[in-house]
Amino acid sequence: MGAECGLMVRAPANRRKLMSQALPDIQVPASKLSIAPSNVRRRTDPVADSELKASILARGIIQNLIGLPVARRKGEYQITGGGRRLTQLKALIEEGKLPADYPVTVKLLSNRNDAAEISLVENFNRLNMSPAEECRAFQTIIETEKKSPADVAIRFGLTERFVLGRLRLAGLADPVFDALADGTITLDVAKAYGSITDTARQAAVFEELADGYYATNCAEIRRRLISGLYRGNDPKALLIGRDAYLAAGGRIDGDLFSDNASENWIDSGIVETLAQERLEAAAAELRSSEGFGELRVVCHIRVPYMETIGLDPVEGEPVELTPDEEERQRAIEVELETIAENADEDGYSDEEIQRIEALEAEYQGLTERPPVLGADQKAASLAYLVIGDDGTPRLHEQIYAIPQPEPEVDEDVDTQSQEQDESADEAVDEASGRSPISQKLAEELALMKTEILRVHVASDPNFALDLGAFIMADAAVAYRYDMPSDLRATVPSSRVGNFESDTPAAESWDELQAGLDRSWIDAGGICERYDAFCALADTARAAWLGWAVARTLHAVPAGERSALLIDHLGTKLDIDVAQWWRPTARRYFDRVAKPTILDHFHEVGRAELRSRYSGSKKHDLALSAEKLFGGQIIVEADIKDRAMQWLPDAMRFGPPEDLASQEGEAQSPSGEPASADQQSDLPEAA
């Protein structure tokens, strides 16, 4: 596995020549060894070091160290190759786990001038094991040595979860594992297939996606694998509870690469039955306490459109403020005016911003109260009980008048329409968590993100044609309200008034519009204009198509249902948002709180960078952030790279970060997650 675990090492001709000049191996007490200045390794990794330490404790130092005698100090030697091993060995001695005179085999060099080159070769010429080889290696150890995953984890200084994950991959369907072994798919793709244990389903999806556009799309692979199943964080699953599902005989296919929220509940029939029972029980309590004339149960997160079509909404009576509440409103207004008058030239402090936000929220709560239905109105009203996103039964926000009996309809037609609506409701909103930014800022960021998407759609006519055909067909065959487009080439109304964009995407859009061939517009009547348009060159007509489709796209903030397609389109177009948009003080940093900006500093530069700017005032901090994330501040190269790629979540396309990062796996020099054995002898520190 690693250098301590049988890691394969290429030995080029120059190394064989150098090593042929070495003296015989000798045994030296660890106390007589130190790291030579000529050792080229200067950096290390704490995780890899802990794993190497565990390996040495379990099996000793397998690969010999390379060293030179210390001048005028008989019996002492400096190590030029194997500094990390020596460092971890001495750490074990300090902890009392190994004796101070622990013998170490050292290969001595006869030529002191070869020390630096030997150290470079020792750390440079390595061949990492593939993930498939790691899986088989762990499987072989467990089967042949009768070890448990916990034993293997301790032996190699890993977590038991890591070992179980590799064993899970060893059990992949044969075609999937073979693809991992020969490098056709990556470790991340293999983990996507490993999210369920049904190998037949793995093989079927693998064959279905083979050589297709989605063959390496982890999100699409997982979606197809769990089609027809429920996830642990589905509102219906949250409603009934994991224990109740298991008690009813439900089966769970756990996912080692995520948490319980992402596990798969296989028996969908049990989920449907229990959810309906729970909702009916909640409805029985509400019928007696709320007094609605009719209360219907809808076992979904929203009421289908066809369920309410033709119903008349019932509006409640506004709630008047009490004298105390009116007095509180006036007090809030006075306090807000006082804060504004006393603000310094640098703007509001963090404490003042928090106070303003709290006061505005309280004021809004007093003035924007939902209307209240009287007892008589409730008695003549129809309410719906649905499942909240958190799994809690909740009344649908809109109340309707109880409809009068309608003429009988064809049962087959009615059943078909209901099935279409219910199938539309099966999609689960997977957005979770809240952003630490205001709603208005979220909507402005959505506008700027959609500008970027529009430019890319308009620049790819074939893509725009496919998108347009889909939107038109989808609108024609079903009632959809999660489509972020109004396909009549009309520009959707903006959620943000008087918004003007100065982004590169906005400039590119203006250039694109100016380049359209408008010669057909003044050709005459509609028929003449149509004939003139058809006479345009293919490229000119294609440009009009791309422009017409692209301009219909809505600017949808992250978390709303229709944002799913916006993100999917951006991912499919492989848009590099960081190349089109950078956060500035005016666009972003002036609009968020100081702690949020410091959190962003921590993301790219850890605690040291955060503390470096923590004493700055909000205005100065926003300007510093604009320069940092625009590449205008001199910082370490790795921090600059991360800063230039950083984006707020609201400006990203696609699904959340891949699950591999949640495992906390170390990365190998090749960019692939390093195995236990690779990590056990990563580049040595001096």
FIPA-127977 format. One line per 10 residues: number of its first residue (from 1); for each residue y, z, x of C-alpha. Coordinates in pm, whole numbers. Each point is the difference from the previous one (the first is absolute). Layout:
N
NUM = Y Z X  ...
This chain:
686
1 = 0 0 0  298 124 213  2 37 378  -151 341 -71  -236 -154 -258  -132 -316 158  314 -217 -43  -63 -346 140  227 -75 297  46 -339 158
11 = -23 23 378  183 -301 153  -62 -121 351  299 185 148  -127 333 -139  -352 -61 134  154 -70 338  213 315 -10  -283 221 -118  -229 -135 271
21 = 239 161 248  -40 345 -162  -181 286 171  -305 167 -161  54 219 -308  57 371 60  0 313 -217  336 182 -3  98 320 -191  261 -77 -266
31 = 238 252 158  21 -223 310  114 -309 -193  348 -118 -98  147 -324 -137  134 -239 265  355 -140 -21  -155 -347 30  -177 41 -336  169 -268 -212
41 = -47 168 -336  311 188 -118  -46 26 -378  -271 148 -218  -92 68 -361  -61 351 -141  -266 -114 -248  -189 -199 262  30 294 242  -157 243 -248
51 = -289 -241 -56  -49 -48 374  -2 379 46  -272 33 -266  -204 -272 170  23 171 341  -98 336 -149  -304 -157 -169  -125 -226 278  205 60 312
61 = 182 -268 197  -231 -301 -4  214 -254 186  83 107 357  355 75 103  154 -196 287  203 181 264  139 41 352  -20 297 240  319 207 26
71 = 141 -10 354  -24 331 189  -168 173 -297  -369 2 58  -210 -26 -312  287 -101 -231  30 -343 -161  253 -198 -206  -134 -202 -294  122 -360 -31
81 = -237 -101 -281  -89 237 -284  314 211 -39  -49 54 -372  -355 122 53  114 245 268  288 126 -218  -229 70 -295  -263 157 227  258 246 136
91 = 115 73 -356  -358 99 -86  -12 223 312  328 169 -103  -146 64 -344  -301 166 160  -245 -258 -131  -102 -123 349  -15 186 334  282 -36 253
101 = -236 -147 262  -141 -260 -240  -145 -276 227  147 -348 -40  -142 -317 151  271 -187 193  -26 -343 158  215 0 314  201 -300 116  -15 -96 366
111 = 336 -181 -9  300 196 -127  191 -324 -62  -248 -95 -273  82 306 -215  265 -153 -230  -201 -318 -57  -316 195 -78  197 215 -250  136 -314 -169
121 = -344 -164 -23  -149 327 -130  239 4 -296  60 -373 -56  -335 -176 -21  -151 146 -316  -192 -152 -289  32 194 -326  -291 25 -241  31 -181 -331
131 = 15 204 -323  -345 -134 -96  -147 127 329  154 341 -66  -160 12 -346  -344 -86 134  40 243 292  72 296 -229  -280 -106 -233  -248 -20 290
141 = 95 344 135  -42 161 -342  -331 -171 -75  -166 31 342  130 343 106  -13 149 -352  366 103 21  234 62 -290  342 -172 -28  158 338 76
151 = -206 27 322  110 -346 110  363 79 -80  -6 313 216  -181 -180 280  265 -273 26  307 206 -92  55 -182 -332  46 103 -359  -305 -5 -224
161 = 195 -232 -232  30 -257 279  -374 4 64  -81 -19 -373  236 -296 -27  -184 -189 274  -335 82 -162  138 -129 -332  83 -329 172  -349 -14 151
171 = -128 -16 -359  208 -303 -99  -169 -300 -159  -161 -215 271  243 -297 -25  299 234 18  -135 196 298  -95 -322 180  356 -127 -50  133 326 151
181 = -241 -28 293  99 -357 90  372 64 -49  40 -216 -312  158 294 -183  198 295 133  -80 368 -23  256 38 -279  -169 -271 -208  -339 165 58
191 = 146 332 -120  122 -173 -315  -357 -110 -73  -123 350 88  214 151 -276  -308 -24 -225  -368 52 84  -138 -278 -223  -116 -252 264  -88 -262 -261
201 = 357 8 -128  133 -9 359  -205 -313 73  106 -167 -326  372 56 64  -39 -105 365  -158 -328 -106  259 -48 -275  293 39 241  -160 -177 298
211 = 240 -250 162  252 59 -277  360 113 19  -93 362 -81  -295 22 240  185 250 221  228 157 -262  -114 363 -13  182 77 -326  -158 -298 -177
221 = -345 88 136  28 355 -132  134 -124 -333  -298 -229 -54  -249 260 115  121 254 -255  62 -247 -284  -132 171 -312  -6 342 165  251 285 -26
231 = 179 158 293  33 376 37  378 -24 -55  -23 -213 -315  187 168 -290  -323 11 -204  -183 166 289  282 252 39  -11 68 -376  -369 92 -12
241 = -31 161 344  -256 -51 274  -216 299 -96  -29 -109 -363  -95 -353 104  -274 125 232  -126 245 -263  -37 -291 -244  -226 -181 249  265 -219 158
251 = -61 -141 346  253 -20 282  -3 -237 294  205 188 259  223 -178 249  -14 148 350  313 -188 99  229 156 -261  21 313 -216  -140 104 -338
261 = 278 -185 -179  -143 -331 123  -368 67 -70  -173 -227 -250  -127 131 -334  -289 -230 -78  -85 85 -363  297 -147 -186  -162 65 -339  -1 375 62
271 = 365 -15 110  101 -188 -317  -191 238 -228  129 321 158  358 -130 16  -7 -93 -369  -138 344 -89  266 181 203  279 -206 -154  -133 50 -353
281 = -11 377 59  360 -3 122  101 -208 -302  -160 251 -238  220 277 141  316 -214 -21  -65 -104 -360  18 362 -109  297 97 216  231 -306 4
291 = -15 -105 -365  -14 -379 43  -114 -195 -304  -248 -190 214  -112 48 360  -205 -272 165  -196 35 322  23 -276 265  -228 70 295  224 -175 254
301 = 319 75 190  212 -203 -243  -16 -139 -351  -108 -367 -13  264 -240 -125  -216 -126 -284  -43 358 -122  371 38 -75  100 -355 -89  168 -2 -340
311 = 61 376 -3  351 133 -60  125 252 259  128 333 -129  315 133 164  64 371 4  323 188 -50  218 75 307  5 362 110  340 164 -7
321 = 105 225 285  42 370 -57  335 161 91  -160 148 314  -130 -341 103  341 -160 -51  154 273 213  -260 -65 270  86 -372 -4  366 76 60
331 = -91 241 282  -211 -270 169  287 -250 -22  240 250 158  -243 82 282  -60 -368 77  376 -62 16  43 300 231  -269 -126 239  163 -346 9
341 = 345 145 72  -125 223 284  -219 -261 172  99 -79 361  60 -347 144  -358 -30 125  -130 18 -356  -217 257 -168  -222 240 190  -371 16 -73
351 = 49 318 -202  279 -163 -205  -215 -307 -67  -285 218 -123  239 197 -221  154 -318 -144  -342 -144 -79  -106 323 -170  318 15 -208  -25 -366 -103
361 = -364 45 -100  90 306 -208  290 -184 -164  -220 -297 -80  -259 232 -152  264 139 -234  146 -335 -109  -307 -226 -13  -235 196 -219  -269 -190 -187
371 = 57 -17 -377  -195 248 -213  -203 -85 -310  36 221 -301  -298 135 -192  40 -262 -276  23 -281 254  -314 120 178  -192 14 -326  75 -372 -56
381 = -57 -101 363  -282 -139 209  -46 132 356  -236 -106 277  -180 230 243  -69 -164 338  -108 109 349  271 77 251  -21 -128 358  -98 352 106
391 = -282 13 -256  187 223 -246  1 -102 -369  355 -89 -105  178 -133 -306  124 -356 37  379 6 28  57 -232 -297  -71 123 -355  -56 -253 -283
401 = 18 -1 -378  -343 16 -164  -76 -361 -97  -84 -106 -351  -355 -128 -61  -37 -361 114  -221 -277 -136  -348 -18 148  -33 -221 304  -290 -186 154
411 = -197 273 177  -117 -229 281  356 -111 82  129 357 -10  -280 123 228  66 -275 252  374 82 17  -74 371 41  -246 -69 283  261 -209 179
421 = 257 277 -28  -243 269 110  -108 -204 300  365 -34 96  30 378 -8  -285 55 246  222 -64 303  95 332 157  339 60 152  -95 111 355
431 = 352 75 114  18 364 98  262 229 139  379 -13 -23  243 -143 248  274 227 137  265 -254 -108  208 -40 -314  -100 -233 -284  303 -221 56
441 = -76 -36 370  -362 -77 -84  118 -279 -230  238 -140 262  -276 0 261  -222 -177 -254  269 -267 -39  20 -56 376  -379 -5 32  -25 -256 -280
451 = 263 -216 172  -236 -30 293  -292 -85 -229  205 -264 -186  90 -178 325  -367 -18 100  -113 -118 -345  271 -266 -7  -98 -115 351  -365 -55 -96
461 = -15 -246 -294  -379 0 -21  1 377 -29  279 -16 -257  -197 -254 -204  -306 223 -10  214 301 -88  180 -185 -276  -322 -129 -152  -144 350 -4
471 = 305 161 -161  17 -268 -274  -371 18 -75  -2 379 -3  293 19 -240  -169 -251 -231  -342 163 -37  87 370 -28  282 242 -64  98 118 346
481 = 285 234 83  -71 59 367  89 -348 126  309 4 227  122 -346 -109  169 -177 -294  -135 -348 57  276 -204 -150  186 -10 327  255 248 -134
491 = 132 266 233  -99 349 -123  286 240 -58  70 234 290  -57 373 -35  285 60 245  345 -109 -109  230 -193 237  -262 -2 274  87 -227 293
501 = -250 -56 277  83 -88 362  -357 -25 123  -149 -297 190  -215 -70 -306  309 -32 -221  157 -242 249  -321 -205 19  -14 -15 -379  357 -140 -16
511 = -90 -263 261  -312 -93 -194  196 -47 -324  266 -209 176  -272 -233 133  -145 -91 -343  34 -368 -108  227 14 -305  38 -376 -53  -195 6 -327
521 = 217 262 -173  272 -243 -119  -236 -284 -96  73 35 -373  -201 141 -288  -312 205 32  -231 -301 17  214 -169 263  20 320 202  -377 38 -25
531 = -59 -357 123  250 49 284  -169 325 104  -341 -166 3  139 -275 222  89 250 273  -210 14 314  -301 232 -5  169 240 241  313 19 -216
541 = -198 74 -318  -212 254 185  317 175 122  126 27 -360  -337 143 -108  1 264 274  361 93 -83  -65 18 -376  -307 222 33  145 226 271
551 = 321 85 -187  -195 144 -297  -150 286 202  114 345 -109  123 266 242  -246 277 -84  17 340 176  -323 128 152  -208 205 -240  57 -213 -309
561 = -303 -184 -130  134 -352 52  79 78 366  -371 -46 73  28 -380 -17  326 -3 199  -173 187 283  -312 -215 -28  204 -321 31  186 132 305
571 = -331 95 162  -155 -338 -78  298 -178 157  -33 230 303  372 76 -4  130 191 302  273 197 -177  123 154 326  106 -347 118  209 -55 -315
581 = 145 343 -71  108 298 206  132 327 -144  371 57 57  224 292 -84  150 -182 -300  -329 -141 -130  -209 312 43  86 296 224  327 93 -174
591 = -199 12 -323  -265 255 99  20 366 97  20 115 361  -352 154 0  -141 -335 -111  168 -180 292  -136 262 241  -346 -52 -150  33 -371 83
601 = 95 90 359  -313 216 17  -212 -291 -124  94 -222 295  74 257 272  -173 322 -105  157 345 25  191 -67 324  206 -284 -152  58 198 -319
611 = 131 303 187  221 -223 215  202 -102 -307  -47 301 -228  344 140 84  188 -318 -98  219 -16 -306  -126 -217 -285  249 -284 65  -74 -12 374
621 = -372 31 -63  6 -301 -236  176 -213 264  -245 114 268  -289 -87 -231  144 -347 -57  12 -58 375  -344 149 65  -176 -205 -268  202 -306 101
631 = -114 21 362  347 88 135  -82 341 153  -167 33 338  -322 190 -63  -357 -13 126  -166 -339 -52  -265 130 -239  261 180 -213  213 -314 -14
641 = -298 -210 -107  -83 243 -281  364 19 -108  34 -379 -15  -310 -20 -221  89 300 -219  90 -57 -363  50 235 -294  -298 -11 -232  211 -166 -270
651 = 47 -306 226  -368 -47 85  -234 -250 -160  -367 73 -57  -224 304 -42  43 334 180  -98 55 357  -362 -82 79  -246 287 -31  -91 -28 368
661 = 328 170 91  -90 290 -233  -312 67 208  226 68 297  -216 -214 227  121 -59 352  79 -359 91  -167 -182 284  202 -219 240  -123 -306 -193
671 = 161 126 -321  -328 83 -174  -69 365 -90  -172 155 300  -348 140 -47  -107 346 104  -146 -137 317  293 -225 78  233 294 -46  -207 218 229
681 = 120 -192 305  326 -162 -93  243 -61 295  6 308 224  305 216 50  107 96 347
